[in-house]
């Protein structure tokens, strides 16, 4: 459709949710590593 009708495709959404979750997990693991503790998921 973009070639024949001149309608462009919608842009892909940014990965803000992925980036936010990644940042939260990194901060949590860094804090636990600093305190010498294991994450609950790693204890199982």
C-alpha distance matrix in Angstrom:
0.0 3.8 5.5 5.3 5.4 6.8 6.1 7.7 8.4 11.8 14.8 17.1 20.3 23.5 26.1 28.7 30.0 30.5 32.2 34.4 35.5 36.2 38.3 40.2 41.0 42.1 44.4 45.9 46.6 48.0 50.4 51.5 52.0 54.1 56.2 56.6 55.2 52.8 49.7 50.0 47.4 49.3 52.6 51.6
3.8 0.0 3.8 5.8 5.7 4.7 4.4 4.9 6.7 10.3 12.8 15.6 18.8 21.7 24.5 27.1 28.8 29.2 30.6 32.9 34.3 34.8 36.6 38.8 39.8 40.6 42.8 44.5 45.2 46.4 48.8 50.2 50.5 52.4 54.8 55.3 54.0 51.8 48.8 49.5 46.9 48.7 52.1 51.3
5.5 3.8 0.0 3.8 5.9 5.5 7.4 8.3 10.3 14.0 16.1 18.8 22.2 24.8 27.6 30.3 32.1 32.3 33.6 36.1 37.5 37.7 39.6 42.0 42.8 43.4 45.7 47.6 48.1 49.2 51.7 53.1 53.2 55.1 57.6 58.0 56.9 54.6 51.8 52.5 49.8 51.5 54.9 54.2
5.3 5.8 3.8 0.0 3.8 5.9 8.0 10.3 12.4 15.9 18.6 21.3 24.6 27.5 30.3 32.9 34.5 34.9 36.4 38.7 40.0 40.5 42.4 44.6 45.5 46.3 48.6 50.3 50.9 52.1 54.6 55.9 56.2 58.2 60.5 60.9 59.6 57.3 54.4 54.9 52.2 54.0 57.4 56.5
5.4 5.7 5.9 3.8 0.0 3.8 5.5 8.7 11.3 14.3 17.3 20.3 23.2 26.3 29.3 31.6 33.2 34.0 35.4 37.5 39.0 39.7 41.5 43.5 44.7 45.6 47.6 49.3 50.3 51.4 53.7 55.1 55.7 57.5 59.8 60.4 59.0 56.8 53.7 54.2 51.7 53.7 57.0 56.1
6.8 4.7 5.5 5.9 3.8 0.0 3.8 6.2 9.6 12.5 15.0 18.3 21.2 23.9 27.2 29.3 31.3 32.1 33.2 35.3 37.1 37.7 39.2 41.4 42.7 43.4 45.3 47.3 48.2 49.2 51.5 53.1 53.5 55.2 57.6 58.3 57.1 55.1 52.1 52.8 50.4 52.3 55.7 55.0
6.1 4.4 7.4 8.0 5.5 3.8 0.0 3.8 6.6 9.2 12.1 15.4 18.1 21.1 24.2 26.3 28.1 29.1 30.3 32.3 33.9 34.8 36.3 38.3 39.7 40.6 42.5 44.3 45.3 46.4 48.6 50.1 50.8 52.5 54.7 55.5 54.1 52.1 49.0 49.5 47.2 49.3 52.6 51.9
7.7 4.9 8.3 10.3 8.7 6.2 3.8 0.0 3.8 6.5 8.8 12.1 15.0 17.7 20.9 23.2 25.1 25.9 26.9 29.1 30.8 31.4 33.0 35.2 36.4 37.2 39.1 41.0 42.0 43.0 45.3 46.8 47.3 49.0 51.3 52.1 50.9 48.9 45.9 46.6 44.3 46.2 49.6 49.0
8.4 6.7 10.3 12.4 11.3 9.6 6.6 3.8 0.0 3.8 6.3 9.1 12.2 15.2 18.1 20.5 22.2 22.8 24.2 26.4 27.8 28.5 30.2 32.3 33.4 34.3 36.4 38.1 39.0 40.2 42.5 43.9 44.4 46.2 48.5 49.1 47.8 45.6 42.6 43.2 40.8 42.7 46.1 45.4
11.8 10.3 14.0 15.9 14.3 12.5 9.2 6.5 3.8 0.0 3.8 6.5 8.9 12.2 15.2 17.3 18.9 19.9 21.3 23.2 24.8 25.7 27.3 29.2 30.5 31.6 33.5 35.1 36.3 37.5 39.6 41.0 41.8 43.5 45.6 46.4 45.0 43.0 39.9 40.5 38.2 40.4 43.6 43.1
14.8 12.8 16.1 18.6 17.3 15.0 12.1 8.8 6.3 3.8 0.0 3.8 6.4 9.0 12.2 14.4 16.5 17.2 18.2 20.4 22.1 22.7 24.2 26.4 27.7 28.5 30.4 32.3 33.3 34.3 36.5 38.1 38.7 40.3 42.6 43.4 42.2 40.3 37.3 38.2 36.1 38.0 41.3 41.1
17.1 15.6 18.8 21.3 20.3 18.3 15.4 12.1 9.1 6.5 3.8 0.0 3.8 6.5 9.0 11.7 13.4 13.8 15.1 17.4 18.8 19.4 21.2 23.3 24.4 25.3 27.3 29.0 30.0 31.2 33.4 34.8 35.4 37.2 39.4 40.1 38.8 36.8 33.8 34.6 32.4 34.3 37.6 37.3
20.3 18.8 22.2 24.6 23.2 21.2 18.1 15.0 12.2 8.9 6.4 3.8 0.0 3.8 6.5 8.5 10.1 11.3 12.5 14.3 15.9 17.0 18.5 20.3 21.7 22.9 24.6 26.2 27.5 28.7 30.7 32.2 33.1 34.7 36.8 37.7 36.3 34.4 31.4 32.2 30.2 32.3 35.5 35.4
23.5 21.7 24.8 27.5 26.3 23.9 21.1 17.7 15.2 12.2 9.0 6.5 3.8 0.0 3.8 5.6 8.3 9.0 9.4 11.4 13.6 14.1 15.3 17.5 19.1 19.8 21.4 23.4 24.6 25.5 27.6 29.3 30.1 31.5 33.8 34.8 33.6 32.0 29.1 30.2 28.5 30.3 33.6 33.8
26.1 24.5 27.6 30.3 29.3 27.2 24.2 20.9 18.1 15.2 12.2 9.0 6.5 3.8 0.0 3.8 5.6 5.3 6.1 8.6 10.2 10.6 12.2 14.4 15.6 16.4 18.3 20.1 21.1 22.3 24.4 25.9 26.6 28.3 30.5 31.3 30.1 28.3 25.4 26.6 24.7 26.5 29.9 30.1
28.7 27.1 30.3 32.9 31.6 29.3 26.3 23.2 20.5 17.3 14.4 11.7 8.5 5.6 3.8 0.0 3.8 5.5 5.0 6.0 8.6 9.7 10.4 12.2 14.2 15.2 16.4 18.2 19.9 20.8 22.5 24.3 25.4 26.7 28.7 30.0 28.8 27.3 24.4 25.6 24.3 26.2 29.4 29.9
30.0 28.8 32.1 34.5 33.2 31.3 28.1 25.1 22.2 18.9 16.5 13.4 10.1 8.3 5.6 3.8 0.0 3.8 5.4 5.1 6.2 8.4 9.8 10.6 12.3 14.1 15.4 16.5 18.3 19.8 21.3 22.7 24.1 25.7 27.3 28.4 26.8 25.1 21.9 22.7 21.3 23.6 26.6 26.8
30.5 29.2 32.3 34.9 34.0 32.1 29.1 25.9 22.8 19.9 17.2 13.8 11.3 9.0 5.3 5.5 3.8 0.0 3.8 5.5 5.3 6.0 8.5 10.0 10.6 12.1 14.2 15.4 16.4 18.1 20.1 21.2 22.1 24.1 25.9 26.6 25.1 23.2 20.2 21.3 19.5 21.4 24.6 24.9
32.2 30.6 33.6 36.4 35.4 33.2 30.3 26.9 24.2 21.3 18.2 15.1 12.5 9.4 6.1 5.0 5.4 3.8 0.0 3.8 5.6 5.1 6.1 8.6 10.0 10.5 12.2 14.2 15.3 16.2 18.3 20.0 20.7 22.2 24.4 25.4 24.4 23.0 20.3 21.9 20.6 22.1 25.4 26.2
34.4 32.9 36.1 38.7 37.5 35.3 32.3 29.1 26.4 23.2 20.4 17.4 14.3 11.4 8.6 6.0 5.1 5.5 3.8 0.0 3.8 5.4 5.1 6.2 8.7 9.9 10.7 12.3 14.3 15.3 16.7 18.5 19.9 21.1 22.9 24.3 23.0 21.8 18.9 20.4 19.5 21.4 24.3 25.3
35.5 34.3 37.5 40.0 39.0 37.1 33.9 30.8 27.8 24.8 22.1 18.8 15.9 13.6 10.2 8.6 6.2 5.3 5.6 3.8 0.0 3.8 5.4 5.1 6.1 8.5 9.9 10.6 12.2 14.1 15.5 16.6 18.1 19.9 21.3 22.3 20.6 19.0 15.9 17.0 15.9 18.0 20.9 21.6
36.2 34.8 37.7 40.5 39.7 37.7 34.8 31.4 28.5 25.7 22.7 19.4 17.0 14.1 10.6 9.7 8.4 6.0 5.1 5.4 3.8 0.0 3.8 5.5 5.3 6.1 8.6 9.9 10.6 12.0 14.3 15.4 16.2 18.1 20.1 20.7 19.5 18.0 15.3 17.2 15.8 17.1 20.4 21.5
38.3 36.6 39.6 42.4 41.5 39.2 36.3 33.0 30.2 27.3 24.2 21.2 18.5 15.3 12.2 10.4 9.8 8.5 6.1 5.1 5.4 3.8 0.0 3.8 5.5 5.2 6.2 8.6 10.0 10.5 12.3 14.3 15.2 16.4 18.5 19.8 19.0 18.1 15.8 18.0 17.4 18.6 21.6 23.2
40.2 38.8 42.0 44.6 43.5 41.4 38.3 35.2 32.3 29.2 26.4 23.3 20.3 17.5 14.4 12.2 10.6 10.0 8.6 6.2 5.1 5.5 3.8 0.0 3.8 5.5 5.2 6.2 8.7 9.9 10.8 12.4 14.2 15.4 16.9 18.3 17.0 16.1 13.4 15.3 15.1 16.7 19.4 20.9
41.0 39.8 42.8 45.5 44.7 42.7 39.7 36.4 33.4 30.5 27.7 24.4 21.7 19.1 15.6 14.2 12.3 10.6 10.0 8.7 6.1 5.3 5.5 3.8 0.0 3.8 5.4 5.0 6.1 8.4 9.9 10.6 12.0 14.0 15.4 16.2 14.6 13.2 10.5 12.6 12.0 13.2 16.2 17.7
42.1 40.6 43.4 46.3 45.6 43.4 40.6 37.2 34.3 31.6 28.5 25.3 22.9 19.8 16.4 15.2 14.1 12.1 10.5 9.9 8.5 6.1 5.2 5.5 3.8 0.0 3.8 5.4 5.2 6.0 8.5 9.9 10.3 12.0 14.2 15.0 14.3 13.5 11.7 14.6 14.1 14.5 17.5 19.5
44.4 42.8 45.7 48.6 47.6 45.3 42.5 39.1 36.4 33.5 30.4 27.3 24.6 21.4 18.3 16.4 15.4 14.2 12.2 10.7 9.9 8.6 6.2 5.2 5.4 3.8 0.0 3.8 5.6 5.1 6.2 8.7 9.8 10.5 12.5 14.2 13.6 13.6 12.1 14.9 15.4 15.9 18.4 20.8
45.9 44.5 47.6 50.3 49.3 47.3 44.3 41.0 38.1 35.1 32.3 29.0 26.2 23.4 20.1 18.2 16.5 15.4 14.2 12.3 10.6 9.9 8.6 6.2 5.0 5.4 3.8 0.0 3.8 5.5 5.3 6.3 8.6 10.0 10.9 12.3 10.9 10.6 8.6 11.3 12.2 12.9 15.0 17.4
46.6 45.2 48.1 50.9 50.3 48.2 45.3 42.0 39.0 36.3 33.3 30.0 27.5 24.6 21.1 19.9 18.3 16.4 15.3 14.3 12.2 10.6 10.0 8.7 6.1 5.2 5.6 3.8 0.0 3.8 5.4 5.1 5.9 8.4 9.8 10.2 9.1 8.4 7.2 10.6 11.0 10.8 13.2 15.9
48.0 46.4 49.2 52.1 51.4 49.2 46.4 43.0 40.2 37.5 34.3 31.2 28.7 25.5 22.3 20.8 19.8 18.1 16.2 15.3 14.1 12.0 10.5 9.9 8.4 6.0 5.1 5.5 3.8 0.0 3.8 5.5 5.0 6.1 8.7 9.7 10.1 10.6 10.4 14.0 14.7 14.0 16.2 19.2
50.4 48.8 51.7 54.6 53.7 51.5 48.6 45.3 42.5 39.6 36.5 33.4 30.7 27.6 24.4 22.5 21.3 20.1 18.3 16.7 15.5 14.3 12.3 10.8 9.9 8.5 6.2 5.3 5.4 3.8 0.0 3.8 5.4 5.1 6.3 8.6 8.7 10.1 10.1 13.3 15.0 14.6 16.1 19.2
51.5 50.2 53.1 55.9 55.1 53.1 50.1 46.8 43.9 41.0 38.1 34.8 32.2 29.3 25.9 24.3 22.7 21.2 20.0 18.5 16.6 15.4 14.3 12.4 10.6 9.9 8.7 6.3 5.1 5.5 3.8 0.0 3.8 5.4 5.1 6.1 5.1 6.4 6.9 10.3 12.1 11.4 12.5 15.8
52.0 50.5 53.2 56.2 55.7 53.5 50.8 47.3 44.4 41.8 38.7 35.4 33.1 30.1 26.6 25.4 24.1 22.1 20.7 19.9 18.1 16.2 15.2 14.2 12.0 10.3 9.8 8.6 5.9 5.0 5.4 3.8 0.0 3.8 5.4 4.9 6.0 7.3 8.9 12.6 13.8 12.0 13.5 17.0
54.1 52.4 55.1 58.2 57.5 55.2 52.5 49.0 46.2 43.5 40.3 37.2 34.7 31.5 28.3 26.7 25.7 24.1 22.2 21.1 19.9 18.1 16.4 15.4 14.0 12.0 10.5 10.0 8.4 6.1 5.1 5.4 3.8 0.0 3.8 5.5 7.8 10.3 11.9 15.4 17.1 15.6 16.7 20.3
56.2 54.8 57.6 60.5 59.8 57.6 54.7 51.3 48.5 45.6 42.6 39.4 36.8 33.8 30.5 28.7 27.3 25.9 24.4 22.9 21.3 20.1 18.5 16.9 15.4 14.2 12.5 10.9 9.8 8.7 6.3 5.1 5.4 3.8 0.0 3.8 5.5 8.9 11.0 14.0 16.3 14.9 15.2 18.9
56.6 55.3 58.0 60.9 60.4 58.3 55.5 52.1 49.1 46.4 43.4 40.1 37.7 34.8 31.3 30.0 28.4 26.6 25.4 24.3 22.3 20.7 19.8 18.3 16.2 15.0 14.2 12.3 10.2 9.7 8.6 6.1 4.9 5.5 3.8 0.0 3.8 6.9 10.0 13.0 15.0 12.9 13.0 16.8
55.2 54.0 56.9 59.6 59.0 57.1 54.1 50.9 47.8 45.0 42.2 38.8 36.3 33.6 30.1 28.8 26.8 25.1 24.4 23.0 20.6 19.5 19.0 17.0 14.6 14.3 13.6 10.9 9.1 10.1 8.7 5.1 6.0 7.8 5.5 3.8 0.0 3.8 6.7 9.4 11.7 10.0 9.8 13.5
52.8 51.8 54.6 57.3 56.8 55.1 52.1 48.9 45.6 43.0 40.3 36.8 34.4 32.0 28.3 27.3 25.1 23.2 23.0 21.8 19.0 18.0 18.1 16.1 13.2 13.5 13.6 10.6 8.4 10.6 10.1 6.4 7.3 10.3 8.9 6.9 3.8 0.0 3.8 6.5 8.2 6.2 6.5 10.1
49.7 48.8 51.8 54.4 53.7 52.1 49.0 45.9 42.6 39.9 37.3 33.8 31.4 29.1 25.4 24.4 21.9 20.2 20.3 18.9 15.9 15.3 15.8 13.4 10.5 11.7 12.1 8.6 7.2 10.4 10.1 6.9 8.9 11.9 11.0 10.0 6.7 3.8 0.0 3.8 5.4 5.2 6.4 9.2
50.0 49.5 52.5 54.9 54.2 52.8 49.5 46.6 43.2 40.5 38.2 34.6 32.2 30.2 26.6 25.6 22.7 21.3 21.9 20.4 17.0 17.2 18.0 15.3 12.6 14.6 14.9 11.3 10.6 14.0 13.3 10.3 12.6 15.4 14.0 13.0 9.4 6.5 3.8 0.0 3.8 5.4 5.2 6.9
47.4 46.9 49.8 52.2 51.7 50.4 47.2 44.3 40.8 38.2 36.1 32.4 30.2 28.5 24.7 24.3 21.3 19.5 20.6 19.5 15.9 15.8 17.4 15.1 12.0 14.1 15.4 12.2 11.0 14.7 15.0 12.1 13.8 17.1 16.3 15.0 11.7 8.2 5.4 3.8 0.0 3.8 5.5 5.8
49.3 48.7 51.5 54.0 53.7 52.3 49.3 46.2 42.7 40.4 38.0 34.3 32.3 30.3 26.5 26.2 23.6 21.4 22.1 21.4 18.0 17.1 18.6 16.7 13.2 14.5 15.9 12.9 10.8 14.0 14.6 11.4 12.0 15.6 14.9 12.9 10.0 6.2 5.2 5.4 3.8 0.0 3.8 5.6
52.6 52.1 54.9 57.4 57.0 55.7 52.6 49.6 46.1 43.6 41.3 37.6 35.5 33.6 29.9 29.4 26.6 24.6 25.4 24.3 20.9 20.4 21.6 19.4 16.2 17.5 18.4 15.0 13.2 16.2 16.1 12.5 13.5 16.7 15.2 13.0 9.8 6.5 6.4 5.2 5.5 3.8 0.0 3.8
51.6 51.3 54.2 56.5 56.1 55.0 51.9 49.0 45.4 43.1 41.1 37.3 35.4 33.8 30.1 29.9 26.8 24.9 26.2 25.3 21.6 21.5 23.2 20.9 17.7 19.5 20.8 17.4 15.9 19.2 19.2 15.8 17.0 20.3 18.9 16.8 13.5 10.1 9.2 6.9 5.8 5.6 3.8 0.0
